[in-house]
Amino acid sequence: MASVPSLASTVHQRLADALTAALPEAGSADPLLRRSDRADFQVNGILALAKKLKGNPRELAAKVTDGLPQGGEADLIKEIEVSGPGFLNITVSDRAITETLAARAADGDRLGVPYAPDAGTTVIDYAQPNVAKEMHVGHLRSAVIGAAMVEILEFTGEKVVRRHHIGDWGTQFGMLIQYLIEHPHELDHKASAATDEEASGEEAMSNLNRLYKAARTVFDADEEFKDRARRRVVDLQAGDEETLAMWGKFVDESKVYFYSVFHKLDMEIQDADIVGESGYNAMLEETCSLLEESGVAVRSNGALCVFFDDVKGPDGNPTPLIVKKSDGGYGYAATDLSAIRDRVFQLKASTLLYVVDARQSLHFKMVFETARRAGWLNDEDVKAVQLAFGTVLGKDGKPFKTREGETVRLVDLLDEAIDRATVVVREKDTRGELTEEEIAERGAQVGIGAVKYADLSTSAARDYKFDLDQMVSLNGDTSVYLQYAYARIQSILRKAGESRPVAHPELELAPAERALGLHLDQFAEVIADAAHEYAPHKLAAYLYQLASRFTTFYDQCPVLKSGVPADVAENRLFLCDLTARTLHRGMALLGIRTPERL
């Protein structure tokens, strides 16, 4: 496996060398290379440099140009033009484009993408449902964005440790456990559901829902039961064996349900990566002691608190982070701070990435600052980042609810997406080439892909409208458009018969071939950006542009028509093949399938 330097990075290096040679006094100046619509690249850095050296920018540009070899058949740069007050417009040679793409194509599944030189260990906290509660639309974004970031970071060589910080602890378990002790068969499964993951997951959730409602009714109406439930909380926190065993049943039953939902989302969740709130219970007291002894946390009205100069309530008084309540109970902050200690000192993380709703930003800002003051985080060796995401809205632009004003169940949403997508797949299969089984399989891949892509193609911090009609549309910026582009290329490659995809660097390229080729060459840089900025939407945007450029190329450059010279056909098939491989790899990093036939 060899990483392939992009044309942009090679041109950048040549320019930097030419700048240094022409102007030794400038040191290592950045030429500020950008993609351009006037040529392949534009250099903007000479203006600032001329100002700094009190020289004429056009003369300086000419001097740099003289130091660059250009125009030779085998050379990288075909043409350089000095324009305006001292910009350089650079056009690379067709040969350089094709040779670079051929090197990418020869690098197997990595397509010439290098490993990050500064790779470390990232612990990523995402997909955090609550035990004994149904997953709703609000759980979608953390799961989808987190899973994409795991894939992107791992592809760049980062060691990634997944953590699902499920809500599996709290006073509500007293009520639930007490009810289950008094009604021991409430969570039993029918034999028929045990073999089917989806049925089993649905049954687990309906058992939990029914038990929760029944327990709540008794809790609200029966004072004696309420007392028994409260005593049960004390038993749970004290580690009583029978109570913990019953609590474990709720956790296990919830996992059966979680796994069925994540399976539908085409996401792999490993049991070892689920470390809920309860996983840090043994550390809470020590965390509080460390904070108090170091003076990071102080007692205020009996509670252990951390104060911040810039966090104040509406009354102008400071709003503290409460680590331990005055009644001796622990706040969420104690759990989150204990998790930071575990991830930094046990898991040896260099980055902690939290894929959490933007509405929790203040809480995490305070938690991270507390951990910095305690010396557990510092921005040199180990940093914490919140990848904050916005809200899922309905078509009306308000938070997504059912007609009755209820939160939308995640399973219902995914089922509807699959149903809509299945209709699209069936309608497009005009020749009846797919079996019913294949239509159902493709429907799931297109439907789930549509949901994920709608989420990932929006910058995480922004809210987005959940509009299934738009999501499963064949036109526009949708995963369906990308999946059909991929399937169309596979169809072209199948029909090519004797013709094989072969790069021909000696050929001149048509404008649409150049545009597609230059875009294919940017894949590695986009991956690096998406990883560095925790921005999967940058990869989604790149893939959409890739499919669009392919559409233009296919319209303007015949591939399999009679009369196309054999070497031109082979080179165009080569561009088709590399486009398909790049789409397939990029979509896989976003967690989206690319069916071979649609």
C-alpha positions as CSV (number, residue, x, y, z in Angstrom):
1,M,0.0,0.0,0.0
2,A,1.4,3.3,-1.1
3,S,-0.1,6.7,-0.4
4,V,-0.4,8.8,-3.6
5,P,0.4,12.5,-3.3
6,S,-2.4,14.5,-4.9
7,L,-1.8,16.8,-7.8
8,A,-2.6,19.7,-5.5
9,S,0.1,18.7,-3.0
10,T,2.7,18.1,-5.7
11,V,2.0,21.4,-7.4
12,H,2.1,23.1,-4.0
13,Q,5.5,21.6,-3.2
14,R,6.9,22.7,-6.6
15,L,5.6,26.2,-6.1
16,A,7.0,26.4,-2.5
17,D,10.4,25.3,-3.8
18,A,10.2,27.9,-6.7
19,L,9.2,30.7,-4.2
20,T,12.2,29.8,-1.9
21,A,14.6,29.7,-4.9
22,A,13.3,33.0,-6.4
23,L,13.2,34.7,-3.0
24,P,15.5,33.2,-0.4
25,E,14.7,36.1,2.0
26,A,11.0,35.0,2.1
27,G,11.9,31.8,4.0
28,S,9.3,29.0,3.6
29,A,6.4,31.0,2.3
30,D,3.0,29.4,1.7
31,P,1.9,29.9,-2.0
32,L,-1.8,29.6,-0.9
33,L,-2.9,27.2,-3.7
34,R,-6.6,26.9,-4.4
35,R,-8.8,25.1,-6.9
36,S,-10.0,27.6,-9.5
37,D,-12.6,27.9,-12.2
38,R,-10.2,29.8,-14.4
39,A,-7.6,27.1,-14.5
40,D,-7.0,23.9,-12.5
41,F,-5.4,25.9,-9.6
42,Q,-4.8,29.4,-8.6
43,V,-1.9,30.7,-6.4
44,N,-2.8,33.7,-4.2
45,G,0.1,33.9,-1.8
46,I,2.4,36.1,-3.9
47,L,0.4,39.3,-3.2
48,A,0.9,39.1,0.6
49,L,4.5,38.2,0.1
50,A,5.2,41.1,-2.3
51,K,3.6,43.4,0.3
52,K,5.8,42.0,3.0
53,L,9.0,42.4,0.9
54,K,7.9,45.7,-0.6
55,G,8.1,44.4,-4.2
56,N,6.0,44.4,-7.3
57,P,3.6,41.4,-7.2
58,R,3.5,40.9,-11.0
59,E,7.3,41.0,-11.2
60,L,7.5,38.6,-8.3
61,A,5.0,36.3,-10.0
62,A,7.0,36.3,-13.2
63,K,10.2,35.5,-11.3
64,V,8.5,32.5,-9.6
65,T,7.1,31.3,-13.0
66,D,10.6,31.4,-14.6
67,G,11.7,28.9,-11.9
68,L,9.0,26.4,-12.7
69,P,9.5,23.8,-15.5
70,Q,6.4,23.8,-17.7
71,G,5.0,22.8,-21.0
72,G,6.9,19.6,-21.6
73,E,4.8,16.5,-22.6
74,A,5.8,14.5,-19.6
75,D,5.8,17.4,-17.1
76,L,3.3,18.1,-14.3
77,I,2.5,21.6,-15.2
78,K,1.2,22.3,-18.7
79,E,0.7,26.1,-18.4
80,I,1.2,29.0,-16.0
81,E,-0.4,32.4,-16.5
82,V,0.2,35.5,-14.5
83,S,-3.1,37.3,-14.1
84,G,-4.5,40.4,-12.3
85,P,-2.3,42.0,-9.7
86,G,-0.1,38.9,-9.3
87,F,-2.2,35.7,-9.2
88,L,-0.9,32.6,-10.9
89,N,-3.3,30.4,-12.9
90,I,-1.9,26.9,-13.2
91,T,-3.1,24.1,-15.6
92,V,-1.7,20.6,-15.0
93,S,-1.1,18.2,-17.9
94,D,-3.5,15.5,-18.9
95,R,-0.8,13.0,-18.5
96,A,-0.2,14.0,-14.9
97,I,-3.9,13.6,-14.1
98,T,-4.2,10.1,-15.7
99,E,-0.9,8.9,-14.1
100,T,-1.9,10.1,-10.7
101,L,-5.3,8.4,-11.0
102,A,-3.6,5.2,-12.2
103,A,-1.5,5.2,-9.1
104,R,-4.6,5.6,-6.9
105,A,-6.3,2.8,-8.8
106,A,-3.3,0.5,-8.2
107,D,-3.6,1.0,-4.4
108,G,-6.5,-1.4,-3.8
109,D,-9.1,-0.5,-1.3
110,R,-7.3,2.6,0.0
111,L,-7.2,4.4,-3.3
112,G,-3.9,6.1,-2.4
113,V,-5.3,7.7,0.8
114,P,-2.4,8.0,3.3
115,Y,-2.5,7.3,7.0
116,A,-2.5,10.4,9.2
117,P,1.1,11.0,10.4
118,D,-0.2,12.1,13.8
119,A,-2.6,9.2,14.5
120,G,-3.5,8.6,18.1
121,T,-6.3,7.0,20.1
122,T,-9.7,8.4,20.1
123,V,-12.5,7.3,22.5
124,I,-15.7,8.2,20.8
125,D,-18.9,8.4,22.9
126,Y,-22.0,7.9,20.7
127,A,-25.3,6.0,20.3
128,Q,-26.4,6.4,24.0
129,P,-30.0,5.1,24.4
130,N,-31.6,4.7,27.8
131,V,-32.4,1.4,29.5
132,A,-36.1,0.5,29.7
133,K,-37.0,3.4,27.4
134,E,-37.9,3.4,23.7
135,M,-35.5,4.8,21.2
136,H,-37.0,7.8,19.4
137,V,-35.9,10.1,16.6
138,G,-33.7,12.1,19.0
139,H,-31.4,9.0,19.2
140,L,-30.8,8.9,15.4
141,R,-28.2,11.6,15.0
142,S,-25.7,10.5,17.7
143,A,-25.8,7.0,16.3
144,V,-25.4,7.9,12.6
145,I,-22.8,10.7,13.0
146,G,-20.8,8.7,15.5
147,A,-20.7,5.5,13.4
148,A,-19.5,7.6,10.4
149,M,-16.8,9.3,12.4
150,V,-15.6,5.9,13.7
151,E,-15.2,4.6,10.1
152,I,-13.5,7.8,8.9
153,L,-11.1,8.0,11.8
154,E,-10.2,4.3,11.5
155,F,-9.5,4.7,7.8
156,T,-7.0,7.4,8.5
157,G,-5.1,5.1,10.9
158,E,-6.5,6.4,14.2
159,K,-7.1,3.7,16.9
160,V,-10.7,4.1,17.8
161,V,-12.4,2.9,21.0
162,R,-16.2,3.0,20.9
163,R,-18.2,3.8,24.0
164,H,-22.0,3.7,24.3
165,H,-22.7,5.5,27.5
166,I,-26.2,4.1,28.0
167,G,-28.5,5.5,30.7
168,D,-28.7,2.4,33.0
169,W,-28.7,3.9,36.5
170,G,-31.0,6.1,38.5
171,T,-33.9,6.2,41.0
172,Q,-36.5,5.0,38.4
173,F,-35.0,1.5,38.7
174,G,-36.3,1.2,42.3
175,M,-39.9,1.3,41.0
176,L,-39.2,-1.0,38.1
177,I,-37.3,-3.6,40.0
178,Q,-39.8,-3.7,42.9
179,Y,-42.6,-4.3,40.4
180,L,-40.7,-7.1,38.6
181,I,-40.0,-8.8,42.0
182,E,-43.7,-8.7,42.7
183,H,-44.7,-9.8,39.1
184,P,-41.8,-12.0,38.1
185,H,-43.0,-13.1,34.6
186,E,-43.5,-9.6,33.1
187,L,-40.4,-9.8,30.9
188,D,-40.7,-13.4,29.7
189,H,-40.6,-13.9,25.9
190,K,-42.8,-16.1,23.7
191,A,-40.9,-19.0,22.2
192,S,-41.8,-17.8,18.7
193,A,-40.0,-14.5,19.0
194,A,-36.8,-15.9,20.3
195,T,-35.4,-16.9,16.8
196,D,-36.2,-13.6,15.1
197,E,-34.1,-10.6,16.1
198,E,-36.6,-8.0,15.0
199,A,-39.6,-9.8,16.6
200,S,-37.6,-10.4,19.7
201,G,-36.6,-6.7,19.9
202,E,-40.1,-5.5,19.4
203,E,-41.4,-7.9,22.1
204,A,-38.6,-6.8,24.5
205,M,-39.7,-3.2,24.1
206,S,-43.4,-3.8,24.4
207,N,-42.7,-5.9,27.6
208,L,-40.6,-3.0,29.0
209,N,-43.2,-0.4,28.0
210,R,-46.1,-2.4,29.6
211,L,-44.1,-3.0,32.8
212,Y,-43.1,0.7,33.0
213,K,-46.7,1.9,32.7
214,A,-48.0,-0.7,35.1
215,A,-45.3,0.1,37.7
216,R,-45.9,3.8,37.3
217,T,-49.7,3.4,37.9
218,V,-49.1,1.4,41.1
219,F,-46.3,3.8,42.2
220,D,-48.6,6.8,41.9
221,A,-51.6,5.1,43.6
222,D,-50.1,2.9,46.3
223,E,-48.1,4.6,49.1
224,E,-46.9,1.3,50.5
225,F,-45.5,0.3,47.0
226,K,-43.9,3.7,46.7
227,D,-42.1,3.1,50.0
228,R,-40.9,-0.4,48.9
229,A,-39.7,1.1,45.6
230,R,-37.7,3.8,47.4
231,R,-36.1,1.3,49.7
232,R,-35.2,-0.7,46.6
233,V,-33.2,2.3,45.3
234,V,-31.2,2.2,48.5
235,D,-30.6,-1.6,48.0
236,L,-29.6,-1.1,44.4
237,Q,-27.0,1.6,45.3
238,A,-25.7,-0.6,48.2
239,G,-25.1,-3.5,45.7
240,D,-27.8,-5.9,47.1
241,E,-27.5,-9.2,45.1
242,E,-31.2,-9.9,44.4
243,T,-31.7,-6.2,43.4
244,L,-28.7,-6.1,41.1
245,A,-29.9,-9.4,39.4
246,M,-33.3,-7.9,38.7
247,W,-31.6,-4.6,37.5
248,G,-29.5,-6.8,35.1
249,K,-32.7,-8.2,33.6
250,F,-33.8,-4.7,32.6
251,V,-30.4,-4.0,31.1
252,D,-30.3,-7.3,29.2
253,E,-33.9,-6.9,27.9
254,S,-33.1,-3.4,26.8
255,K,-30.1,-4.6,24.9
256,V,-32.2,-7.1,23.0
257,Y,-34.3,-4.2,21.9
258,F,-31.3,-1.8,21.2
259,Y,-29.6,-4.5,19.1
260,S,-32.6,-5.0,16.9
261,V,-32.9,-1.2,16.2
262,F,-29.2,-0.9,15.5
263,H,-29.4,-3.9,13.2
264,K,-32.1,-2.2,11.3
265,L,-29.9,0.9,11.1
266,D,-27.2,-1.4,9.6
267,M,-24.9,-0.6,12.5
268,E,-22.7,-3.0,14.5
269,I,-22.8,-2.5,18.2
270,Q,-20.5,-4.7,20.4
271,D,-21.5,-5.7,23.9
272,A,-18.0,-4.9,25.2
273,D,-18.4,-1.3,24.0
274,I,-21.5,-0.7,26.0
275,V,-20.3,0.9,29.3
276,G,-23.3,2.7,30.8
277,E,-23.5,5.1,33.7
278,S,-23.3,2.1,36.1
279,G,-19.9,1.2,34.8
280,Y,-18.3,4.2,36.7
281,N,-20.1,3.7,40.0
282,A,-17.0,2.4,41.7
283,M,-15.1,5.5,40.8
284,L,-17.5,8.2,41.8
285,E,-16.4,8.7,45.4
286,E,-12.7,8.8,44.4
287,T,-13.5,11.4,41.7
288,C,-15.3,13.6,44.2
289,S,-12.4,13.3,46.7
290,L,-9.8,14.1,44.1
291,L,-11.7,17.2,43.0
292,E,-12.3,18.4,46.6
293,E,-8.7,17.7,47.8
294,S,-7.2,19.6,44.9
295,G,-9.6,22.6,45.5
296,V,-11.2,22.2,42.1
297,A,-14.5,21.6,43.7
298,V,-15.8,23.3,46.8
299,R,-18.7,22.8,49.3
300,S,-21.7,25.1,48.7
301,N,-24.9,24.6,50.7
302,G,-23.8,21.1,51.5
303,A,-23.2,20.2,47.8
304,L,-19.9,19.6,46.1
305,C,-19.7,22.2,43.3
306,V,-17.4,23.6,40.7
307,F,-17.8,27.3,39.8
308,F,-17.0,29.2,36.6
309,D,-16.7,33.0,36.1
310,D,-18.5,32.9,32.8
311,V,-21.5,30.7,33.8
312,K,-24.2,32.6,35.5
313,G,-27.9,32.0,36.0
314,P,-30.7,34.5,35.1
315,D,-30.3,36.2,38.5
316,G,-26.6,36.9,37.8
317,N,-25.4,34.4,40.4
318,P,-22.9,31.8,39.3
319,T,-24.4,28.5,38.2
320,P,-22.1,25.7,39.4
321,L,-21.5,22.2,38.1
322,I,-22.9,20.0,40.9
323,V,-20.7,16.9,41.3
324,K,-22.3,15.6,44.5
325,K,-25.7,16.7,45.9
326,S,-26.3,17.8,49.4
327,D,-28.1,14.5,50.1
328,G,-25.0,12.5,49.2
329,G,-26.3,11.5,45.7
330,Y,-24.1,11.9,42.7
331,G,-24.9,14.2,39.8
332,Y,-24.4,13.3,36.1
333,A,-21.1,15.4,36.3
334,A,-19.6,12.8,38.7
335,T,-20.3,10.0,36.2
336,D,-19.0,12.0,33.2
337,L,-15.8,13.1,35.1
338,S,-15.2,9.5,36.2
339,A,-15.6,8.4,32.5
340,I,-13.0,11.0,31.5
341,R,-10.5,9.6,34.1
342,D,-11.2,6.0,32.9
343,R,-10.8,7.0,29.2
344,V,-7.6,9.0,29.8
345,F,-5.8,6.8,32.3
346,Q,-7.1,3.3,31.4
347,L,-7.9,3.5,27.7
348,K,-4.9,5.9,27.1
349,A,-6.9,8.2,24.9
350,S,-5.3,11.2,23.2
351,T,-8.8,12.5,22.1
352,L,-12.2,12.1,23.7
353,L,-14.9,12.7,21.2
354,Y,-18.5,13.2,22.4
355,V,-21.3,13.0,19.8
356,V,-23.9,14.7,21.9
357,D,-26.9,17.0,21.3
358,A,-26.0,20.7,21.1
359,R,-28.4,21.4,23.9
360,Q,-26.0,19.7,26.3
361,S,-23.1,22.0,25.3
362,L,-23.0,24.0,28.5
363,H,-22.9,20.8,30.6
364,F,-19.9,19.4,28.6
365,K,-18.1,22.8,28.5
366,M,-18.2,22.8,32.4
367,V,-17.2,19.1,32.6
368,F,-14.3,19.5,30.3
369,E,-13.1,22.7,32.0
370,T,-13.3,20.8,35.4
371,A,-11.2,18.0,34.0
372,R,-8.6,20.5,32.8
373,R,-8.4,22.1,36.2
374,A,-8.0,18.7,37.7
375,G,-5.1,18.0,35.3
376,W,-6.9,15.0,33.6
377,L,-7.2,16.9,30.3
378,N,-4.7,19.3,28.7
379,D,-4.9,20.4,25.1
380,E,-1.4,19.1,24.3
381,D,-1.5,15.4,25.2
382,V,-5.2,14.7,25.6
383,K,-8.2,16.9,24.5
384,A,-11.9,16.5,24.7
385,V,-14.2,17.6,21.9
386,Q,-18.0,17.7,21.7
387,L,-19.3,17.0,18.2
388,A,-22.5,18.8,18.9
389,F,-25.5,18.1,16.7
390,G,-28.7,20.0,16.0
391,T,-32.3,18.8,16.2
392,V,-34.3,16.7,13.7
393,L,-37.3,18.8,12.6
394,G,-40.5,17.8,10.9
395,K,-41.5,19.2,7.4
396,D,-43.1,22.2,9.2
397,G,-39.7,23.2,10.7
398,K,-40.7,22.4,14.2
399,P,-39.2,19.5,16.4
400,F,-40.4,16.2,14.8
401,K,-43.5,14.8,16.5
402,T,-46.4,12.5,15.6
403,R,-49.8,14.0,14.8
404,E,-50.7,13.3,18.5
405,G,-47.7,15.4,19.6
406,E,-45.8,12.4,20.7
407,T,-42.1,11.8,20.1
408,V,-41.6,9.7,16.9
409,R,-40.4,6.1,17.6
410,L,-37.2,5.4,15.7
411,V,-38.3,2.0,14.5
412,D,-41.5,3.5,12.9
413,L,-39.4,6.1,11.1
414,L,-36.9,3.5,9.7
415,D,-39.7,1.2,8.7
416,E,-41.4,4.0,6.8
417,A,-38.2,4.9,5.1
418,I,-37.7,1.3,4.0
419,D,-41.3,1.1,2.7
420,R,-40.9,4.3,0.6
421,A,-37.5,3.2,-0.7
422,T,-38.9,-0.3,-1.7
423,V,-41.6,1.4,-3.8
424,V,-38.9,3.4,-5.6
425,V,-36.7,0.3,-6.2
426,R,-39.7,-1.6,-7.5
427,E,-40.8,1.2,-9.9
428,K,-37.2,1.6,-11.2
429,D,-37.0,-2.1,-12.0
430,T,-39.0,-1.7,-15.2
431,R,-37.6,-4.9,-16.8
432,G,-38.4,-7.1,-13.8
433,E,-34.7,-8.1,-13.3
434,L,-34.9,-8.2,-9.5
435,T,-36.6,-11.0,-7.4
436,E,-39.0,-10.0,-4.6
437,E,-36.2,-10.9,-2.1
438,E,-33.7,-8.6,-3.9
439,I,-36.3,-5.8,-4.0
440,A,-36.8,-6.1,-0.2
441,E,-33.0,-6.2,0.4
442,R,-32.4,-3.2,-1.9
443,G,-35.3,-1.4,-0.4
444,A,-33.7,-1.7,3.1
445,Q,-30.3,-0.6,1.8
446,V,-31.8,2.4,-0.1
447,G,-34.2,3.4,2.8
448,I,-31.6,3.2,5.6
449,G,-29.0,4.9,3.3
450,A,-31.5,7.7,2.6
451,V,-32.0,8.4,6.4
452,K,-28.3,8.3,7.1
453,Y,-27.3,10.5,4.2
454,A,-29.9,13.1,5.0
455,D,-28.4,13.4,8.4
456,L,-24.7,13.2,7.3
457,S,-25.1,15.6,4.4
458,T,-26.1,18.4,6.8
459,S,-23.4,20.0,8.9
460,A,-23.9,18.3,12.3
461,A,-24.4,21.5,14.2
462,R,-27.4,22.5,12.1
463,D,-31.0,21.3,12.5
464,Y,-32.4,19.5,9.5
465,K,-35.9,18.7,8.2
466,F,-36.8,15.0,8.1
467,D,-38.6,14.8,4.7
468,L,-38.9,11.2,3.4
469,D,-40.2,12.3,0.0
470,Q,-37.0,14.3,-0.5
471,M,-34.8,11.7,1.0
472,V,-35.8,8.9,-1.3
473,S,-35.9,11.1,-4.4
474,L,-33.7,10.0,-7.4
475,N,-32.9,13.7,-8.1
476,G,-30.9,16.1,-6.0
477,D,-28.5,15.6,-3.2
478,T,-29.7,12.2,-1.9
479,S,-28.0,8.9,-1.2
480,V,-30.4,7.3,-3.8
481,Y,-28.8,9.5,-6.5
482,L,-25.4,8.3,-5.4
483,Q,-26.5,4.6,-5.2
484,Y,-28.0,4.7,-8.7
485,A,-24.8,6.4,-10.1
486,Y,-22.8,3.5,-8.6
487,A,-25.2,0.8,-9.9
488,R,-25.2,2.5,-13.4
489,I,-21.4,2.2,-13.5
490,Q,-21.5,-1.4,-12.5
491,S,-24.0,-2.0,-15.4
492,I,-21.6,-0.2,-17.8
493,L,-18.6,-2.4,-16.6
494,R,-20.7,-5.5,-17.1
495,K,-21.7,-4.5,-20.6
496,A,-18.1,-3.6,-21.6
497,G,-17.4,-7.2,-22.7
498,E,-13.9,-7.5,-24.1
499,S,-13.0,-3.9,-23.2
500,R,-11.2,-3.5,-19.9
501,P,-10.6,-0.4,-17.7
502,V,-7.0,0.6,-18.6
503,A,-5.4,4.0,-18.0
504,H,-3.9,5.7,-21.1
505,P,-1.7,8.6,-19.9
506,E,-0.8,9.4,-23.5
507,L,-4.3,10.5,-24.4
508,E,-5.7,14.0,-24.3
509,L,-8.6,14.4,-22.0
510,A,-12.0,16.0,-22.8
511,P,-13.1,18.8,-20.4
512,A,-15.6,16.5,-18.6
513,E,-12.9,13.8,-18.2
514,R,-10.5,16.4,-16.7
515,A,-13.2,17.7,-14.3
516,L,-14.0,14.1,-13.2
517,G,-10.3,13.2,-12.9
518,L,-9.3,16.2,-10.9
519,H,-12.3,15.6,-8.5
520,L,-11.3,11.9,-8.1
521,D,-7.8,13.1,-7.1
522,Q,-9.2,15.1,-4.2
523,F,-10.6,12.1,-2.3
524,A,-7.6,11.8,0.1
525,E,-7.7,15.4,1.0
526,V,-11.4,15.3,1.7
527,I,-11.0,12.3,4.0
528,A,-8.2,14.1,5.9
529,D,-10.4,17.2,6.3
530,A,-13.5,15.2,7.4
531,A,-11.4,13.4,10.0
532,H,-9.5,16.5,11.3
533,E,-12.7,18.6,11.6
534,Y,-15.1,15.8,12.6
535,A,-17.1,16.8,9.6
536,P,-18.7,13.8,7.8
537,H,-20.8,16.3,5.7
538,K,-17.7,17.3,3.8
539,L,-17.3,13.7,2.6
540,A,-21.0,13.5,1.7
541,A,-20.7,16.8,-0.3
542,Y,-17.7,15.4,-2.1
543,L,-19.5,12.2,-3.1
544,Y,-22.5,14.1,-4.4
545,Q,-20.2,16.3,-6.5
546,L,-18.4,13.1,-7.7
547,A,-21.7,11.6,-8.9
548,S,-22.7,14.9,-10.5
549,R,-19.4,15.1,-12.4
550,F,-19.8,11.5,-13.4
551,T,-23.3,12.2,-14.9
552,T,-21.8,15.1,-16.9
553,F,-18.9,12.9,-18.1
554,Y,-21.2,10.1,-19.1
555,D,-23.5,12.5,-21.1
556,Q,-20.6,14.1,-22.9
557,C,-18.0,11.3,-23.3
558,P,-19.4,8.1,-25.0
559,V,-17.9,5.0,-23.4
560,L,-19.3,1.9,-25.2
561,K,-20.7,3.5,-28.4
562,S,-19.4,2.1,-31.7
563,G,-16.8,4.4,-33.3
564,V,-15.1,5.2,-30.0
565,P,-11.4,4.3,-30.4
566,A,-10.4,1.3,-28.3
567,D,-7.8,3.2,-26.2
568,V,-10.3,6.0,-25.5
569,A,-12.9,3.5,-24.5
570,E,-10.5,1.8,-22.1
571,N,-9.4,5.1,-20.6
572,R,-13.1,6.1,-20.1
573,L,-13.9,2.7,-18.6
574,F,-10.9,3.3,-16.2
575,L,-12.5,6.6,-15.1
576,C,-15.8,4.8,-14.6
577,D,-14.2,2.1,-12.6
578,L,-12.2,4.4,-10.3
579,T,-15.4,6.6,-9.8
580,A,-17.3,3.5,-8.7
581,R,-14.6,2.4,-6.3
582,T,-14.4,5.9,-4.8
583,L,-18.1,6.1,-4.4
584,H,-18.2,2.6,-2.8
585,R,-15.4,3.4,-0.4
586,G,-16.8,6.8,0.5
587,M,-20.3,5.6,1.0
588,A,-19.0,2.7,3.2
589,L,-17.3,5.3,5.4
590,L,-20.6,7.0,5.9
591,G,-22.2,3.6,6.7
592,I,-24.2,3.4,3.5
593,R,-24.5,0.3,1.2
594,T,-23.9,0.5,-2.6
595,P,-25.9,-2.3,-4.3
596,E,-24.3,-3.7,-7.5
597,R,-27.7,-3.7,-9.3
598,L,-30.7,-1.4,-8.8
